Every structure is written in structure tokens, then in C-alpha cells.
């Protein structure tokens, strides 16, 4: 035990109380300089502050089993505690001066139920003893229970679901509500997999292109039910003129409490993003020629990953194709955060490997370890920590592999431990037909880096 964490007489300290609360919030490890350890939590020594913060961000964003919400944590000089689940996320620095204030700040922190960030200046002695028991005086914000009135039964209802549904483990409740309402579900890319792509209730993935949500029937709906949204995944102003009812994911089970009994009929004659884009994307999935189409390359990655594996990208041109075309057999098989920072994908693969998950980072040339210093530093960390991190760099100028050769390359990389970086020739240009159908790519996916 560090002398900073426990008083000389062995009594509980501010540091040990903090560690216990962080563990309750799902924190698995503390990233940061060697002197920043907390008793009861694994400490991963990362002296570079920016890297420690990024790794905490993606640690929280990946979440726990099946994507259930947790926070990532970095403890920096100051001391400053950075808690997050939003890569590149920012938060004003909040000062806490007592153990009670510290616990109050951690009663219902941002980032747990949906991506977010909290930064605390710990203006107190972590080694100071505390009297037991100590507890927060603040209470979690109460979530109102929303129930739909039976008079709405004849209206056209569409559900727009975000990553909060996954992080709160509310997928079953969402599916139950959508079937009772006969309402299709549009998921943002952070909630891919909340509905099976084979389900009639899956209206596709929205937020990637300007007209996605329109294609999914948002503008023709009488009522739009939103749940668990990350605002950074929803284009600005798209919901402003619509009748919207937000429902907390944890309250979805109560949504249809008063709804008239009806058979679980499938949505009939409803718009679908998936259906609208199928003429373009199906041809790309079928194209096995070199250089590969991004849809075909994503298909190979999805097929090679074992259960529990994860493919990670960033809000980037490559991230667009992963979010648009990666087939999600498992709800947490794809990680494409809404905000971006250099090195995001490789950092996520490194964290996933530390959780004993098979991971591959899919990046474009700007995030290649050969070009980006952050990505290169993360690769060095992966080697130092003896983690298996596989990187695929998709480039229009990369080696031209046909489908069989690419599948063999992916399988070989996943089979062998250690770090691998493979450059693959992939056509990243967006077909005109896709733009004509769904509109321009949203910022970040079109290559603009700053999306915060």
C-alpha cells in the first residue's frame, strides 16, 4: 500500500474511500504516473498525461461485459481525477475540498449511463484518515416515469435509440416496447446491435449522413421516442421541429404500462435506412475484387472476430464505413466513439486486450503508427505491456488484396499474439449513389478532425 493511500495506523483514508467508490462505478484501473496509484484498483503506469487521459476515455467508452456502462479513470498531478467514457471529451474542472464533497460529486457522475466526462481537482489529502461510515449527502437525480397514453395507439411512432440503452443494459426493455408499440427502431452508431439487423423492427443506423434519420422515417412519424442518446451522435437541429418524447432507458419497461393489448405486429410499410441504402451497399458487400470495398473489408473483420472480440475505429472516414457496414453479431463488437482524438482506435484495442478481448483497430493513414505520434506511442505501450494489438490501416494506396487474401491476413493477425500493423488497399471513396440517397457525410466522418 502506498503511504499516500492509507494512514499510518491502518485506518480508512480519503484515498481508500475514493477507490471503493470508483470500483462501484465500474472503474477497473487507474491510468497515470507511477505515483498516482489508489489501493484496491489496478494501476497502469503511463507517464504521458495525454495518453493516460485518452486511455481512460476509451476504457470507459468500451464499457464492461456486453457494453454495460463503466467509467475510465486517470489520476494526474494536482491531483486531478479524470473520469470519462467519451474519447476527446472535455469538462470544466470542479474542485472538491472534503471527502463528503468528493462522494457527492460521484453520486451520479456524467459518463456512466451515456458517454461523458468529469474532471475533479482533489483539493484534499488522499492520505488523511476518515471516520467510518462516511457517505454522500447528495442524491441521484430522479428519473421521471413516462407512460404512453392509450389514445396514441393509432399514431405512427418511431424510436431513436442511443448508446445509453446499451450502457444501462436496457436492450430487452427496448425490444419489448418497440414490439408492443409496433414501432421501428433507428439506432445511432453507438447503439448498433440493440436490434438485430435481421429484425423487421431494425430501421437502420442513423447519424452518419445528413438524411439518415429522414430515411428512417423520423420526419414522417407522429411521435419520436428518443432514449439513451449521445447528443454528439445526432445532427444538430434534426429533432427540433418534431414531436419528441425522451424516455430514460431504465424506464422503458414502464413505457407501455397502460398500452392497449395488441399482438406484436411487425411495422408495416415503414421507411428504413437499411432498405434505402441496400441497392448501393449490397453491391459493395458482394464485391470481392482488389482493392477491396470498405463494406467487404468490414464483413471480413466481423466474420473473423470471436465472440467477445471488438473492432475499434474513430470518427473518421474509416469509422464511417465501419459504423455503416460492420455486421454486428454482438452489441459490443464495434466501437466508434462520437467524439474523436488521435489514436482513439489503437487506444481502444489496447484497453480491450487488457480486458482479455481479441481486438483489432481499423484506421486510415492519418492515424497510422507510421505517421501519427500518438498512435506510435500507443503501439510502444502495447509492446511494453505485452498486449496483443492488431492494427489494420485502410489506404487507397495499400497492397491490393482480394477477398481470400484479406481473410487469410485477418485470421493470421488474430491468431498470433503480439502487435501487428497491416496496410490494406481499400477503396475509401464514397459512391455518388450513396450521397444522392442519404446526403453528405456528417462532420468527422468526412475527414474533418475536430468534432468536439
N, C-alpha and C positions, 0 to 999 in steps of 0.2 A: 504494500500500500504506500502511496506517495504521502509525504508529510503534509502536502497541500490539501489532502482529502480527508484525513482523519485526525482528530485531536490526539494529543499525547496520551490521554487517559483512555483512549479507545471509544469515547462517546461518539454518537452520531454528529456529523458535521453538515454544514451547508452543502458541501460537495457531494456527500453521500445521499442527502435528501434529493438533490438535483438529479443525480444519476438514477435514483429509483423512479422519479417522475418521468425522466426521459425514456426509461425502459418501458413504462406504462404507455408511452406514446409511440412505441414500436421502434425506437432508436436501437439499432443493432451495434453500432460502433461510433467512435469519435474520431474524426479526421482532424489532423492538425499537427503542430510542432510537438516534439517529444515530451516537452514539459506540460502538455495540456491534457494528460490522462485524467479520467474520473474512475474511481473504484466501482466495480460492478459492470463496466462496459468495456468492450474491446477497444483498444486504441490503435489506430493505424497511423504511423508517423509519416507526415507529409509536411515538409518544411516550407514549401511554396504555398503562400496564402491563397492565391487564385486557384491553384489546383485543389487544395483542401476544400474550398467553398464549392467548386464545381462537382467534386466527388460527393459531397454531402447533398447537393441539389439532385443529382441523378440517383443517389441512394434512396432518397425519399420518393422520387418520381417513379422508380421501378416498383416500389411497394413491396408488400410481403407476399405470402402464398396467394396465388390467383389474383394478384394485383391489389389486395386489400391495403388500405391506406396505412402508411407509416411515415415518419419523418426521418430525414437525414440530418446529421449534426456535425458541425465543425466548431472547435473551440480554439480561438485565436488570441493573440496577445491583446491585453486590455484589462481584464479578459472580456472578449466578445463571444457570445454564443450565437452561432448562425444555424437556424433550423429551417429546413426547406424541403419542398418537393417540386420546385419549378426551376429548371435549369435557366440560368441567366436572370432569375427573379431578383427584384430589389425590394427593400423595405426600409423605412426610417428607423434609425437606431433609438431604441427605447431603453432608458436607464432604470434599473431596479436596485434598491438600496437595502433590502432586507430579505430574509428567507421567505417571509409571508408575501411580499410583493412579487418575488420570483415565482412562487407557486401560483399566485393569482394570474400572472402573465401566461402561465402554462395550463390554465384550466381548459381553454378551448382554443388552442393556437391555430392560426391560419396554416394551411398546407396539409392538414390531416385528411379532411373529407374531400377537398379538391385542391389542385396544385396551388401553392402559395409559399410565402417566405416570411420569417420573423427574425429580427436581429435584436439581441439584448446585450446592453452593456452591464456587466455584472459588477456594480459598484459596491462590492461586499467581499468579505474574506471567506473563500471557499473552505478554509481550514477551521473556521470558527465553529465551536460546538453549538448545538441547538437542543432545546428542550423537547422531549418527546411526550405526547404526539404533537406534530405540527401539521397544520392543514391550511388550505386556501380558504379565504373568506368569500371570494367571488364564486358565482355560479355560472354554469354554461348557459349561453343564450337559448331561450326556449324556442323550439321549432313549432310553428302553428300546424295543426292537423287540418288538412284540406280534404273535404269530401265533395264529390261531384253531385249536383242536384239531378234527380231523375229526368227533369224537364230537358236536359241537354242530350237525351238519348237519340234524338233524331238528327243531331248535328254531325258534321264531318270533323273528326278530331285527329290530330297528328301529334306524335310525341317526338320531342327533340331531346336526346339523352347525351350527357357528357361524362367525363371520367369520374365524377363523384359517385355515379351509380356503381362503378366497379370498386372504387376505394371504400365505399361503405358496405360492400357485399350485398347489394340490393338488386342483383340481376334477376333473381327468381321473382321478386315482387314486381319488377318492371314487366316481365313477361306475363305474369298473371294479370296485371292491369291492362296491358295492351290487348290481350285476348278477350277480356270481359268487355272492353270498350269497342273492340273491332277496329283498333287504331294502329296504323303502321308506325314503325319506329325508325326515325332517322338518327343515326349516331354520329357524333363528331369523331374525328380520327383517334382521339384519346379514349374513346369508348368502343373501339372496334371489337366485335365479338359479343357484345351484350345481346345481340340477336344473331343466330346462326345465319350465314349467308344463304343457306338453303331454305330458310323460313319465308313463308309468304308475308310475314309481318316485318321483314327486313326491307326498308325503303332505301338502303344505301348509306354511304358515308358522305357527310356534308362538311363544308367549311374550307374545302381545298381550292375551289374555284368560285367565281363570282355568282354563278347561277345555280350552284348545287342545291341550296335549300328550296329554291323555286321549283327545280326539277323534282324534288322530293314531295311536293305538294303543300309546302308551308303557306304560300300565298293564296291557295285555293281552300284552305282549311277554315272552318268556322271558329275553332278554338285550337290553339297551340299549347300543349302541355310541355313545359321545359323542366328538366330535372338534372341536377348534378353538373351544370355547365361550367366549363372554364371559359371566362369571357374572351381570352386570347384565342380561342378556337372558333369564335363566332364573328363573322364580318361585321364591322361597325354599322349600326342602323338597320340591319336586316329585319329585326323584330319590331321596330318602332311603331309601325302602322298596323300591327296585327293584334288580335285579341289573345293575350298570353296569360296563362296561369302557371306560376312556378310552384313546383312541389318538391320538397326535400326528399332525397332518395329514401331516407329512413321512414318516410310517411307514405310511400307508395302502396304499402299493404292496406292502408286505410282508405285509399282514394275512392274505391268503388263500394264502400260500405253500404251506401243507400242506392246503389245502381240496380235497376230492374233486372231480374234474372233473364238471361238470354243465352242461347248456345254460343260457343266460342267460334263464331264465324270468321272466316278469313276476310281481310279487306278486299272489297270488290271495286274494280275499275278505279284504282287509286294510282296517282303518279308515283314513279320510283326512279331515284337517281341511277340505281343499278340497271334498270331496264333501258333508261335513256342512253346510257353510255355503252351498253352491251355491243352494239354494232362496231364500235371502234375498239373496245378493249378485248373482245373475244378474238378478233383477228391478231392482236398483239400477243395474247396468250398462246395462240396456235403457231406463231412464227418461231421456228426452231433454227433459223439461219443465223450465221455470224455476219456482223456483230449482233448480239442479242438485243431483242426489245426489252425494255425495263420490266414489263409485265412478265415476260417469260423468265427473266433472271430472278425476279421476286418469287415466282412459282417454284423454282428450283430450291431456293433457300428455305421456303416454307416446308417443302417436302422432305428436306434433309434434316431439319431440326427435330430432335426428340421431344417428347412431352416434357414440359418444364423449361425448354430452351427458349431463347429470346433473340430476336433480331432488333438491333438498335440503329436508329438514324437520327437526323436532326431536322429542324425546319429548314429545308434546303431543296434544291431541285431533285436530289436523290430521295430525300424524305418524302417529297410529293408522290413519287412513284411507289415507294414502299407503302405509304398511307392509302394510296388509291388502289393498289393491285395486290398487295401481300395477302394471301388467303389465310385467315385467322382460324386455325383449328382450336386454339385455346385463347382465352380472353386476355392473357398477359404475354402472348407470344410476340407482340410487336410493341416497341417503344419509340414513339416520335413525339417529343415534347412540343408544347405550343410556343414556348419561347426558345431562343437559340443562344448558344455561346460556342465559340470554337472548342473543338474536342469533345462535344457532348456525346456523340455516338460511341467513341472509344472509351470514354469515362464510364458510360453505362455498361459496356461489355466487361470492363474491369470489375465493376461492382457486382455484376451478375456472376462472374467467375468466382468472386469471393463468397457468394452465396451457393456455390457448387452447382451453378446452372451453366449449361452449354450456351455460349453466347457468340454472336458474330456482329461486328459493327460494319455498317454499309455507308460509305462516304463518297463524296466526289473529290476531285483533285484538290480543291481548296482546303479540305480537312485531311488530306493525306499526310501521314507522318513524314513523308519526304519533303513536304512544303510547309506545313503548319507546325510551329514550335510547340504549341500546347499538345497537339496530338503526339509529337515525337516524345515529349516529356512523359506523357501517359504510357506510351509503349515502354519507355525505360522503367517506369514504376511497375508495370505488369511483369517485366522480366525480374526486377528486384524482388517482387512479392511471389514469384514463381506461379503466376496465374496464366491460364490458357485463354488468350485473347486473339480472336481471328478477325482480320480486317479485310473487307473487300472494297477496293477503290474502283468505282464505276467511272469510266472515261471513254469518250468517243474515240480517243487515240490509243486505247489499250489493246492488248492482244485479242485477235478475233477468235473466239471460241464458239463452236456450235453447241447445241443443247447438250449432247452427250459429253462433250469435253468439259463443259461448265459443271454439270452434275458431278462428274468424277473429281473435279478440282474441289468443289464444295465438300464432298464427302471425305476426301483426303484431309482437308484442313480441319474438319470437325473431329476426325478420328485420331489425329495426332496431338498430343499435349504440347503446350508452349505457345509462343507468339508466331503468327503468320500474317503476312501482308501480301495480298494478291491483287494485281491490277487486271481488270476485265474490260474488254471492249463492249460497251453498252450504248445504244442509241438514246441519248437523253433528250433529244428534241421532242417537243410536244406536237403531235399531229394537229394539223389545221382543223380536222373534223372534230377533235375533242374541244378545241377552243370555241368553235362555232356552236357546239351543243351546250357546253357548260360555262363558257365565259373565260376570262383571263384568270391565271393563277393568282391566288391571294399572296400578299407580301410575304417574303421569306421563301416561299416555295418557288418563286420566280427568280431567286438568286439574290434578292436584296437581303443583306445580312441583319440589319438592326430591326428586330420585330418587338422589342420590349416596349 
